[in-house]
């Protein structure tokens, strides 16, 4: 990535993280990157393309974070739990993700909703790949991996965040047990 392009991406990431998608303008990005607005257009057609580039990089970063916690010697159920836990941690720590979720909730910005759906689809595809690998190795029985991946992600989010609204938070071990039970026993 060229220095100017990197400066633009960094500035746009900062702007989207602080002000959200809707409030970010190419003028702001140019000012933050200390480049002329025309320079941005040598790399990106428009704000949407710049936003997609940033989110695509963030998805790659999320997958790398999940890969970092996976340990091949552990059972697939434990690794799915570890990967999902890290992905949700990332989601709750990453300033841009927090701002996007907030903007979708408060303003319902269509571009943001679509991008958050894209992120979820990428996470489900990632989990699906791990489940299909485990099925091929005989670690877990054959199941519809896409539906299972979707359910695992939604169940995990529910256990980590929704459950805590009205109950004592579950420990990591308790969540892992629920995930194991779901994956192994159906």
TIROMI-469803 format. One line per field, with one value per residue: residue number from 0; residue in three letters; x, y, z of N, C-alpha, C in turn. Coordinates in steps of 0.1 Angstrom, whole numbers, plus 2048, in hexadecimal, padded with zeros to 3 digits. Each point is the difference from the previous one (the first is absolute). Layout:
residues N
num = (NUM | ...) .
residuo = (ALA | ...) .
n_east = (X | ...) .
n_north = (Y | ...) .
n_up = (Z | ...) .
ca_east = (X | ...) .
ca_north = (Y | ...) .
ca_up = (Z | ...) .
c_east = (X | ...) .
c_north = (Y | ...) .
c_up = (Z | ...) .
This chain:
residues 186
num = (0 | 1 | 2 | 3 | 4 | 5 | 6 | 7 | 8 | 9 | 10 | 11 | 12 | 13 | 14 | 15 | 16 | 17 | 18 | 19 | 20 | 21 | 22 | 23 | 24 | 25 | 26 | 27 | 28 | 29 | 30 | 31 | 32 | 33 | 34 | 35 | 36 | 37 | 38 | 39 | 40 | 41 | 42 | 43 | 44 | 45 | 46 | 47 | 48 | 49 | 50 | 51 | 52 | 53 | 54 | 55 | 56 | 57 | 58 | 59 | 60 | 61 | 62 | 63 | 64 | 65 | 66 | 67 | 68 | 69 | 70 | 71 | 72 | 73 | 74 | 75 | 76 | 77 | 78 | 79 | 80 | 81 | 82 | 83 | 84 | 85 | 86 | 87 | 88 | 89 | 90 | 91 | 92 | 93 | 94 | 95 | 96 | 97 | 98 | 99 | 100 | 101 | 102 | 103 | 104 | 105 | 106 | 107 | 108 | 109 | 110 | 111 | 112 | 113 | 114 | 115 | 116 | 117 | 118 | 119 | 120 | 121 | 122 | 123 | 124 | 125 | 126 | 127 | 128 | 129 | 130 | 131 | 132 | 133 | 134 | 135 | 136 | 137 | 138 | 139 | 140 | 141 | 142 | 143 | 144 | 145 | 146 | 147 | 148 | 149 | 150 | 151 | 152 | 153 | 154 | 155 | 156 | 157 | 158 | 159 | 160 | 161 | 162 | 163 | 164 | 165 | 166 | 167 | 168 | 169 | 170 | 171 | 172 | 173 | 174 | 175 | 176 | 177 | 178 | 179 | 180 | 181 | 182 | 183 | 184 | 185) .
residuo = (UNK | UNK | UNK | UNK | UNK | UNK | UNK | UNK | UNK | UNK | UNK | UNK | UNK | UNK | UNK | UNK | UNK | UNK | UNK | UNK | UNK | UNK | UNK | UNK | UNK | UNK | UNK | UNK | UNK | UNK | UNK | UNK | UNK | UNK | UNK | UNK | UNK | UNK | UNK | UNK | UNK | UNK | UNK | UNK | UNK | UNK | UNK | UNK | UNK | UNK | UNK | UNK | UNK | UNK | UNK | UNK | UNK | UNK | UNK | UNK | UNK | UNK | UNK | UNK | UNK | UNK | UNK | UNK | UNK | UNK | UNK | UNK | UNK | UNK | UNK | UNK | UNK | UNK | UNK | UNK | UNK | UNK | UNK | UNK | UNK | UNK | UNK | UNK | UNK | UNK | UNK | UNK | UNK | UNK | UNK | UNK | UNK | UNK | UNK | UNK | UNK | UNK | UNK | UNK | UNK | UNK | UNK | UNK | UNK | UNK | UNK | UNK | UNK | UNK | UNK | UNK | UNK | UNK | UNK | UNK | UNK | UNK | UNK | UNK | UNK | UNK | UNK | UNK | UNK | UNK | UNK | UNK | UNK | UNK | UNK | UNK | UNK | UNK | UNK | UNK | UNK | UNK | UNK | UNK | UNK | UNK | UNK | UNK | UNK | UNK | UNK | UNK | UNK | UNK | UNK | UNK | UNK | UNK | UNK | UNK | UNK | UNK | UNK | UNK | UNK | UNK | UNK | UNK | UNK | UNK | UNK | UNK | UNK | UNK | UNK | UNK | UNK | UNK | UNK | UNK | UNK | UNK | UNK | UNK | UNK | UNK) .
n_east = (809 | 7FD | 80A | 7FE | 7FF | 80B | 805 | 7FB | 804 | 80C | 800 | 7FC | 808 | 808 | 7FD | 800 | 80B | 803 | 7FD | 803 | 7F9 | 7F4 | 806 | 806 | 808 | 801 | 7FA | 7F9 | 7FE | 7FE | 7F8 | 7FA | 7FF | 7FC | 7F6 | 802 | 7F3 | 805 | 809 | 7F5 | 7FC | 80D | 7FB | 7F6 | 7F6 | 7FD | 7F8 | 7F7 | 808 | 802 | 7F3 | 7FD | 80A | 7FC | 7F3 | 804 | 808 | 7F5 | 7F9 | 80A | 800 | 7F2 | 801 | 809 | 7F7 | 7F6 | 808 | 803 | 7F3 | 7FF | 7FE | 807 | 807 | 7F9 | 7F6 | 7FA | 7F8 | 80C | 805 | 7F5 | 800 | 80C | 7FD | 7F4 | 806 | 80B | 7F8 | 7F9 | 80B | 804 | 7F4 | 802 | 80C | 7FC | 806 | 804 | 801 | 805 | 806 | 804 | 802 | 806 | 807 | 802 | 803 | 808 | 806 | 803 | 80C | 7FA | 80A | 7FD | 7F3 | 802 | 808 | 7F7 | 7F6 | 807 | 803 | 7F3 | 7FD | 80A | 7FA | 7F4 | 805 | 806 | 7F6 | 7F9 | 80A | 801 | 7F3 | 801 | 80B | 7F9 | 7F6 | 808 | 804 | 7F2 | 804 | 7F7 | 7F3 | 7FC | 800 | 7F6 | 80C | 7F8 | 7F6 | 808 | 807 | 7F5 | 7FB | 80C | 801 | 7F3 | 802 | 80C | 7FB | 7F6 | 809 | 808 | 7F7 | 7F7 | 806 | 80B | 7F6 | 7FD | 80C | 805 | 80B | 800 | 806 | 80D | 802 | 7F7 | 805 | 80C | 7FB | 7FA | 80B | 808 | 7F7 | 800 | 80D | 802 | 7F6 | 801) .
n_north = (7F4 | 80A | 809 | 806 | 7F4 | 7FC | 80B | 7FE | 7F3 | 804 | 80B | 7F9 | 7F6 | 80A | 805 | 7F5 | 7FE | 80C | 801 | 7F3 | 7F7 | 803 | 803 | 7F5 | 80B | 801 | 80B | 7FA | 7F6 | 809 | 806 | 7F5 | 7FC | 80C | 7FD | 803 | 805 | 806 | 801 | 802 | 808 | 801 | 7FE | 808 | 7F9 | 7FC | 806 | 7FB | 803 | 80C | 801 | 7FB | 808 | 809 | 7FE | 7FF | 80B | 806 | 7FB | 804 | 80C | 800 | 7FB | 809 | 809 | 7FB | 801 | 80C | 7FF | 7FC | 7F4 | 7FC | 800 | 80B | 7FB | 7FD | 7FA | 7FC | 7FC | 7FB | 7FB | 7FD | 7FB | 7FB | 7FC | 7FD | 7FB | 7FB | 7FB | 7FC | 7FB | 7FC | 7FD | 7FD | 80C | 7FC | 7F4 | 806 | 808 | 7F6 | 7F8 | 80A | 803 | 7F3 | 7FF | 80A | 7FD | 7F3 | 806 | 800 | 809 | 805 | 800 | 804 | 809 | 803 | 7FF | 808 | 807 | 7FF | 802 | 809 | 804 | 800 | 806 | 808 | 801 | 803 | 807 | 805 | 801 | 805 | 806 | 804 | 803 | 806 | 805 | 801 | 80D | 804 | 7FC | 7FB | 80D | 808 | 801 | 804 | 7F8 | 7F6 | 805 | 802 | 7F4 | 7FB | 808 | 7FD | 7F3 | 801 | 808 | 7F8 | 7F6 | 807 | 805 | 7FA | 7F5 | 808 | 803 | 7F3 | 7FC | 7F7 | 807 | 7F9 | 7F6 | 802 | 7FA | 808 | 80B | 7FC | 7FD | 80B | 806 | 7FA | 803 | 80C | 801 | 7FB | 806 | 80C) .
n_up = (800 | 7F7 | 803 | 7F4 | 7FA | 806 | 7FD | 7F4 | 800 | 806 | 7F8 | 7F6 | 804 | 802 | 7F5 | 7F9 | 807 | 7FE | 7F3 | 7FC | 7FA | 805 | 80B | 7FB | 7FD | 7F3 | 803 | 80A | 7F8 | 7F6 | 808 | 805 | 7F3 | 801 | 7F8 | 7F3 | 7FF | 7F6 | 80A | 807 | 7F6 | 802 | 80C | 802 | 7FA | 80C | 809 | 7F8 | 7F5 | 805 | 804 | 7F5 | 7FB | 808 | 7FC | 7F3 | 802 | 805 | 7F6 | 7F8 | 807 | 7FF | 7F4 | 7FF | 807 | 7F9 | 7F5 | 806 | 803 | 7F4 | 807 | 7F5 | 80B | 800 | 807 | 7F5 | 809 | 806 | 7F5 | 7FD | 80C | 800 | 7F4 | 804 | 80A | 7F9 | 7F8 | 80A | 806 | 7F4 | 7FE | 80D | 7FB | 7F4 | 800 | 7F4 | 805 | 80B | 7F9 | 7F8 | 80A | 806 | 7F4 | 7FE | 80D | 801 | 7F4 | 801 | 800 | 7F4 | 7FC | 80C | 7FF | 7F4 | 805 | 80A | 7F7 | 7F9 | 80A | 803 | 7F3 | 801 | 80C | 7FB | 7F5 | 809 | 808 | 7F5 | 7FC | 80C | 800 | 7F4 | 804 | 80B | 7F8 | 7F7 | 80C | 800 | 803 | 7F7 | 803 | 7F5 | 7FD | 7FF | 7FA | 7F5 | 801 | 802 | 7F6 | 7F9 | 804 | 7FD | 7F5 | 7FC | 802 | 7FA | 7F7 | 7FF | 801 | 7F8 | 7F8 | 7F9 | 803 | 7FF | 7F8 | 801 | 7FD | 809 | 7FD | 7F5 | 806 | 7FC | 80B | 806 | 7F9 | 803 | 80C | 800 | 7FC | 809 | 809 | 7FB | 7FF | 80C | 808 | 7FA) .
ca_east = (7F7 | 808 | 7FF | 7F4 | 7F4 | 7FF | 7FC | 7F2 | 7F9 | 801 | 7F8 | 7F2 | 7FD | 7FF | 7F3 | 7F4 | 800 | 7FC | 7F4 | 7F7 | 800 | 7F8 | 805 | 80E | 800 | 80D | 807 | 805 | 80B | 80C | 806 | 807 | 80B | 809 | 801 | 7F5 | 7F5 | 803 | 809 | 7F8 | 7F9 | 809 | 800 | 7F3 | 7F6 | 7F6 | 800 | 7FC | 80B | 80A | 7FB | 801 | 80E | 803 | 7F9 | 806 | 80C | 7FC | 7FB | 80C | 805 | 7F8 | 803 | 80E | 7FF | 7FA | 80A | 80A | 7FC | 7FD | 80B | 7FC | 7FF | 7F3 | 7F4 | 7F9 | 7F7 | 807 | 805 | 7F4 | 7FD | 80B | 7FF | 7F4 | 803 | 809 | 7F9 | 7F7 | 809 | 805 | 7F4 | 7FE | 80C | 804 | 7F9 | 7F8 | 7F5 | 7F7 | 7FA | 7F6 | 7F4 | 7F9 | 7F9 | 7F5 | 7F5 | 7FA | 7FC | 7FC | 807 | 7FF | 80D | 806 | 7F9 | 805 | 80E | 800 | 7FB | 80C | 809 | 7FA | 801 | 80E | 803 | 7F9 | 807 | 80C | 7FC | 7FC | 80C | 805 | 7F7 | 801 | 80C | 7FE | 7F8 | 809 | 80A | 7F9 | 7FF | 7F2 | 7F8 | 7FC | 7F5 | 7FF | 80A | 7FD | 7F6 | 807 | 809 | 7F7 | 7FA | 80B | 803 | 7F5 | 7FF | 80B | 7FC | 7F5 | 805 | 809 | 7FB | 7F2 | 7FE | 805 | 7F7 | 7F7 | 806 | 80E | 808 | 805 | 80F | 804 | 7FF | 7F2 | 7FD | 806 | 7F8 | 7F4 | 804 | 803 | 7F4 | 7F9 | 807 | 802 | 7F4 | 7F6) .
ca_north = (80C | 80C | 808 | 809 | 7F8 | 7FC | 80C | 802 | 7F5 | 802 | 80C | 7FC | 7F7 | 809 | 808 | 7F6 | 7FB | 80B | 807 | 7F7 | 800 | 80A | 80D | 801 | 805 | 7FF | 80C | 7FC | 7F6 | 807 | 809 | 7F7 | 7FA | 80B | 7FF | 807 | 7F7 | 7F9 | 7F5 | 7F5 | 7FA | 7F9 | 7F3 | 7FB | 807 | 807 | 7FD | 7F2 | 7F7 | 802 | 7F9 | 7F2 | 7FC | 800 | 7F5 | 7F4 | 7FE | 7FC | 7F2 | 7F8 | 801 | 7F7 | 7F2 | 7FE | 7FF | 7F3 | 7F6 | 801 | 7F9 | 7F2 | 7F7 | 7F3 | 7F4 | 801 | 7FC | 80A | 808 | 80A | 80A | 808 | 809 | 809 | 809 | 808 | 809 | 80A | 809 | 809 | 80A | 809 | 808 | 809 | 809 | 807 | 80D | 801 | 7F7 | 806 | 80C | 7FB | 7FA | 80B | 807 | 7F8 | 800 | 80E | 807 | 7F7 | 803 | 7F4 | 7FB | 7FA | 7F3 | 7F6 | 7FC | 7F7 | 7F3 | 7FA | 7FC | 7F4 | 7F6 | 7FC | 7F8 | 7F3 | 7F9 | 7FC | 7F5 | 7F5 | 7FA | 7F8 | 7F5 | 7F6 | 7FA | 7F6 | 7F5 | 7F9 | 7F8 | 7F7 | 805 | 802 | 7FA | 808 | 809 | 80B | 809 | 80F | 802 | 7FF | 80B | 80C | 7FD | 801 | 80E | 807 | 7FB | 805 | 80E | 800 | 7FC | 80A | 80D | 800 | 7F9 | 808 | 80B | 7FC | 7F5 | 801 | 7FC | 7F3 | 7FF | 7FB | 7F1 | 7FD | 803 | 7F5 | 7F4 | 802 | 7FF | 7F1 | 7F8 | 803 | 7FB | 7F1 | 7F8 | 805) .
ca_up = (800 | 800 | 80C | 7FF | 801 | 80E | 807 | 7FD | 806 | 80E | 803 | 7FE | 80B | 80C | 7FE | 802 | 80E | 808 | 7FC | 7F9 | 7F1 | 7FA | 803 | 7FA | 7F2 | 7F9 | 804 | 80D | 7FE | 7F9 | 80A | 80A | 7F9 | 7FC | 7F1 | 7F9 | 7FE | 7F3 | 802 | 805 | 7F5 | 7F8 | 806 | 803 | 7F8 | 809 | 80E | 801 | 7FD | 80B | 80B | 7FD | 802 | 80F | 807 | 7FB | 809 | 80E | 7FF | 800 | 80D | 809 | 7FD | 805 | 80E | 803 | 7FD | 80A | 80C | 7FD | 802 | 7F9 | 808 | 808 | 7F9 | 7F8 | 808 | 808 | 7F6 | 7FC | 80B | 801 | 7F5 | 801 | 80C | 7FB | 7F6 | 808 | 807 | 7F6 | 7FC | 80B | 802 | 7F4 | 800 | 7F4 | 802 | 809 | 7F9 | 7F6 | 807 | 806 | 7F6 | 7FB | 80A | 802 | 7F4 | 7F6 | 7F3 | 7F7 | 7FD | 80D | 802 | 7F6 | 803 | 80C | 7FA | 7F9 | 80B | 806 | 7F6 | 800 | 80C | 7FF | 7F6 | 807 | 809 | 7F7 | 7FB | 80B | 802 | 7F5 | 802 | 80B | 7FB | 7F8 | 808 | 809 | 80E | 803 | 7F6 | 7F4 | 803 | 7F7 | 806 | 800 | 80B | 80C | 802 | 803 | 80D | 80A | 802 | 807 | 80E | 807 | 803 | 80A | 80D | 805 | 802 | 803 | 80C | 80B | 803 | 80B | 808 | 804 | 7F4 | 7FF | 7FE | 7F3 | 801 | 7FE | 7F2 | 7F8 | 802 | 7F8 | 7F2 | 7FE | 800 | 7F4 | 7F5 | 801 | 802 | 7F7) .
c_east = (809 | 7FE | 7F3 | 7F3 | 7FE | 7FC | 7F1 | 7F7 | 800 | 7F7 | 7F1 | 7FC | 7FE | 7F3 | 7F4 | 7FF | 7FB | 7F2 | 7F6 | 801 | 7F9 | 807 | 80E | 7FF | 80E | 808 | 807 | 80C | 80C | 807 | 808 | 80D | 80B | 803 | 7F4 | 7F5 | 802 | 809 | 7F9 | 7FA | 80A | 801 | 7F2 | 7F6 | 7F7 | 802 | 7FC | 80B | 80B | 7FB | 801 | 80E | 803 | 7FA | 806 | 80D | 7FD | 7FC | 80D | 807 | 7F9 | 804 | 80E | 800 | 7FA | 80A | 80B | 7FD | 7FD | 80D | 7FD | 7FF | 7F3 | 7F4 | 7F9 | 7F7 | 807 | 805 | 7F5 | 7FD | 80B | 800 | 7F5 | 802 | 809 | 7F9 | 7F7 | 808 | 805 | 7F5 | 7FD | 80B | 803 | 7F7 | 7F7 | 7F4 | 7F6 | 7F8 | 7F5 | 7F4 | 7F8 | 7F8 | 7F4 | 7F4 | 7F9 | 7FB | 7FB | 806 | 801 | 80E | 807 | 7F9 | 805 | 80E | 801 | 7FB | 80C | 80A | 7FB | 801 | 80E | 804 | 7F9 | 808 | 80D | 7FD | 7FC | 80C | 806 | 7F8 | 801 | 80D | 7FF | 7F8 | 808 | 80A | 7F9 | 7FF | 7F2 | 7F8 | 7FC | 7F3 | 800 | 809 | 7FD | 7F5 | 806 | 809 | 7F8 | 7FB | 80B | 803 | 7F5 | 7FF | 80B | 7FE | 7F6 | 805 | 80A | 7FA | 7F1 | 7FD | 803 | 7F7 | 7F7 | 805 | 80E | 808 | 805 | 80F | 803 | 7FE | 7F1 | 7FB | 806 | 7F8 | 7F3 | 803 | 803 | 7F3 | 7F8 | 807 | 801 | 7F3 | 7F4 | 7F4) .
c_north = (80C | 808 | 809 | 7F8 | 7FC | 80C | 803 | 7F6 | 802 | 80C | 7FC | 7F7 | 808 | 808 | 7F7 | 7FC | 80B | 806 | 7F8 | 802 | 80C | 80E | 802 | 805 | 7FE | 80C | 7FE | 7F7 | 806 | 809 | 7F8 | 7FA | 80A | 7FF | 807 | 7F5 | 7F8 | 7F4 | 7F3 | 7F9 | 7F9 | 7F1 | 7FA | 808 | 809 | 7FB | 7F1 | 7F6 | 801 | 7F8 | 7F1 | 7FB | 7FF | 7F4 | 7F2 | 7FD | 7FC | 7F2 | 7F6 | 800 | 7F7 | 7F2 | 7FD | 7FE | 7F2 | 7F5 | 7FF | 7F7 | 7F1 | 7F8 | 7F2 | 7F4 | 800 | 7FA | 80B | 809 | 80B | 80B | 809 | 80B | 80A | 80B | 80A | 80A | 80B | 809 | 80A | 80A | 80B | 80A | 80B | 809 | 809 | 80C | 801 | 7F7 | 805 | 80B | 7FB | 7FA | 80C | 807 | 7F9 | 800 | 80E | 806 | 7F7 | 802 | 7F3 | 7FB | 7F9 | 7F2 | 7F6 | 7FC | 7F7 | 7F2 | 7F9 | 7FA | 7F3 | 7F5 | 7FA | 7F7 | 7F2 | 7F7 | 7FA | 7F4 | 7F3 | 7F8 | 7F7 | 7F4 | 7F5 | 7F9 | 7F5 | 7F4 | 7F6 | 7F7 | 7F6 | 804 | 802 | 7FA | 809 | 808 | 80A | 80B | 80F | 803 | 7FF | 80C | 80C | 7FF | 802 | 80F | 807 | 7FB | 806 | 80F | 800 | 7FC | 80A | 80D | 800 | 7FA | 808 | 80C | 7FD | 7F4 | 803 | 7FC | 7F2 | 800 | 7FB | 7F0 | 7FC | 801 | 7F4 | 7F4 | 800 | 7FD | 7F1 | 7F8 | 802 | 7F9 | 7F0 | 7F8 | 805 | 805) .
c_up = (800 | 80C | 800 | 802 | 80F | 809 | 7FF | 807 | 80F | 805 | 7FF | 80B | 80D | 7FF | 802 | 80E | 809 | 7FD | 7FA | 7F1 | 7FA | 802 | 7FA | 7F2 | 7FB | 803 | 80D | 7FF | 7FA | 80B | 80A | 7FA | 7FB | 7F1 | 7FA | 7FE | 7F3 | 801 | 805 | 7F4 | 7F6 | 805 | 802 | 7F8 | 808 | 80E | 803 | 7FE | 80B | 80C | 7FE | 802 | 80E | 807 | 7FC | 808 | 80E | 801 | 800 | 80D | 80A | 7FE | 805 | 80F | 804 | 7FE | 80B | 80D | 7FD | 802 | 7FB | 80A | 809 | 7F7 | 7F8 | 808 | 808 | 7F6 | 7FB | 80B | 801 | 7F4 | 801 | 80C | 7FB | 7F6 | 807 | 808 | 7F6 | 7FE | 80B | 803 | 7F5 | 7FE | 7F4 | 801 | 80A | 7FA | 7F6 | 807 | 806 | 7F5 | 7FA | 80A | 800 | 7F3 | 7F5 | 7F2 | 7F8 | 7FD | 80B | 802 | 7F6 | 803 | 80C | 7FC | 7F9 | 80A | 806 | 7F6 | 7FF | 80C | 7FE | 7F6 | 806 | 809 | 7F8 | 7FB | 80B | 803 | 7F5 | 801 | 80B | 7FB | 7F7 | 807 | 809 | 80E | 805 | 7F5 | 7F5 | 804 | 7F5 | 806 | 800 | 80A | 80E | 804 | 804 | 80E | 80B | 803 | 808 | 80E | 809 | 804 | 80B | 80D | 806 | 803 | 805 | 80E | 80C | 804 | 80C | 809 | 803 | 7F3 | 801 | 7FF | 7F3 | 7FF | 7FE | 7F2 | 7F8 | 802 | 7F7 | 7F1 | 7FD | 7FF | 7F3 | 7F4 | 800 | 801 | 7F8 | 807) .
